[in-house]
Amino acid sequence: MSHHISRLFFRLILFAVIVCVLCTAFVLAADFFVRHNSADAILTETEAGTKSFDCILVLGAGVRGGEPSPLLAERLDMGISLFQAGVSDRILVSGDHGQKDYDEVNIMKSYAVTRGVNSEAVFMDHAGFSTYESMYRAKEIFGVKRVLIVTQEYHLSRAIYDARAMGMEAYGVSADKTRMAGQLSRDFREIFARAKDVIYCAVKPKPTYLGEAIPIGGNGNVTNDL
């Protein structure tokens, strides 16, 4: 009996090891695949200025005390710079406004407007709860076909990959100006996030919310809720 139990235990351990190896291989392969397939679409600010886009999509990040976090402020500053350079006449800010007491997008829009961007030019996606959902809604709700995405370099490949999977012609510009604390942790989490989004983009589950169309060519104030 003990010999039988030992064999069963060995088989379980072997099975667990095989599963771990396969999962690790998938995560690493997905990470390479996403980065490789997005590399051609990462532009400098100057290169982006030679093209035109339906909108500049600035992805949300944390807010603190009614102000953008340093990470988010970098993204907004780059988005505003690209807008002022004439890359697009529309900015779409997409982030988490799932609770009354947590609102990324109104803070993002206010930041842009106080720096000279017309309110009508800034659209808010209140249900951009993830990179995948932001891209799904950009295509399906706002009708974006050609998009320039702004986020930090570590995040940019996945954002472009997700946008292309939704059928958009997507490019991106890195918002990085300084190396911020916690970057090693963000880099590590992003490896797994890329693998997750490879699965999501293959299956294409619907986002948390959809809703009526809000054409990106219209007036951004229709997305105001304050």
N, C-alpha and C positions, 0 to 999 in steps of 0.2 A: 504493500500500500504506500509506504513512504517513497519508494522508487517511482511509483506512478505520480505521486504528488510533486516530486522533484522534476520530473519530465514536464508536467503541466506548468509548473512555475517557470521553467526554462523557456518554454514556448511562449508564455505570456511576456516574459522579458524580451525575447527576440522580436515578438510582434510589436511591442512598444518601441523598441529601438528602430525597427523598420519604419514605423509610422513617423517617428521623430525625424529620421533621415529624409523621408519623402517630403514632409512638411517644410523642413529647412531648405531642401532643394527647390521646392516651389516658391518659397518666399524670396530666395536669392535670384531665381530665374525671373520672377515677376519684377523684382527691383531693377535688374539689368534691362529687361524688356521695356519698361516704362521710360527709364532714363534714355535708352538708345533711341526709342521711337519719338522722343520729344526734343532731342538735342538740336535738330535742324531748325526748330521753331523759336529758340531762345535768342532774342535780339538785343542789341545795345539800344540805348535811347536814341542814338543817331540813326541807326538802321530803321527803327520803328518810325522815325520821322519821314521816311521815304515811302511809307505805305499809308493806306487809309482804312478805317475800321468803323463798323456800326457803333461800337462803344468801347470804352476802356473799362474793363471789369476789375474792380478792386475788391479783393477778398477780405472778409472780416477777420478780426483777431480780438484779443481781450481788450476791455475798456475798464478804466479805474476812476472812480469818483467823477464820472461825467466827462472824462477825457480819454482819448485813445491811448493805449499802451504804447511804449516806444516802438514795438514791433509794428503795430498798426499805423502809427504816425509815419513811419518810413514808407509804408505802402501808399498811404494817402498823399504824401509829398510827391512821390513819383507819379502817381496818377494825375495829380494836379499839374505837374510839370509837363506831362505828355499832352494833356488837354490844352494847356496854354500854347504848346508848340503846334497845335492844329492837327494832331494825329487823329482825333475824333472830336465831334461836337457833343458827345454824350458820355457821361460817366454812370456806370451801374455799380452801386455799392451793395454787396451781398453779405449778409451775416446773420447772426442769431438775435432774433427779437421774439423769442418764444414765451417770454414772461414779461409782465408789466415792469418789474423791477430790474430787468436786464435787457438792455437795448443797445446793440452795436450800431445799427444802421442810421438811426437819427443822429447819433454822435458823429458818425462818419460824414453824413451829409452836412451837418452844421460846420464841421471842420473845413470842408471844401468851400462852402458858401462864404464863410467868414474870410476866406483867402481869395475871394474874387470870382469864384465860379458861380454862374447864374443858377438860381434854384431850379429853374425850368429844365436845366441840362442834367440834373442829378436825379437819377432814379434809384429807389430803394427796393431791394428784395428782402423783405422782412423774414423770410423762411429759408434763408441759406444756411441751414444747420450743419452742413458738411460741404466739402469740396464737390463731391458728386452731386449733391442736391442743388448747389449753386449753378452748376453747369447744366443740369437737366432743366432747371427753371429758366435759365438764361435763354435756352433754345425754345422751350415750349410756352412759356408765359410772355417773355419779352420779344420773342421772334428774332433773336440775334443770329446772324449768319456768319459774320466775320468779326472776330473778337480779339482784342489785345488784353491779356491778363497781366495783372500786376500783383506780385507777392514776392516773398524772399526766395532766393535761389534754391534752397533745400526743398521747397514746396512747389516750385514752378513746373517741374517735369510732370508731376501727377496732375496738376491743374490743366495743363495743356493736353495730356493724354485723355483725361475725362471729357474735356470739351470736344476733342476730335471724335471721341466715341459717340458723342451726341449728334455728330454730323456737322459741327461748326468748323469753319476754317479758323484755326486758332494759332496765335503766336503769344509770346510772353516777354516781359521785361523784368529783370530782377530789381527789387527795391533795396537791396542791401547797400548800406552806407557804412555801418560799423558791425563788428562781431559782438553780439549781445550774450549776456550770461544765459546758460542753459542750452546753448546751441547743440552740444553733444547729445543731450537727451532728445532734442527735437529731431536731430539727424537719425537717431536710433529708432524712434517711434515712426518716422516717415518710411523706413524700410517696410515695416508691417502694413502701414497705410497704403502703400503702393500695391502690395499683394491683395489687400482687401478690395481696392478699387478695380483691379483687373477682374476680379470675380463680379463685382457690381456692374461693371461696364459690359460684361458678357451676358449677364442675366437681365440687366436694366430694370430693376424694381422701381416702382413709382416713388417719388419723394413724399415726404410727410404731408405736404400740401401742394395742390396745384391751384386751380382757380381760373378766372377769366383772363383773357389775353390783355396785355398792357404793351402795346407796340413801342419799341425803343425809339422810334422816330417821332413820338408825340411829346407831351409835356410831362416832365418828371414830377411835377407837383401833384399829379393824380395818385402818386404813391405816398403822399404825406398823410400822416395819421395824428399829428399833433396840432 
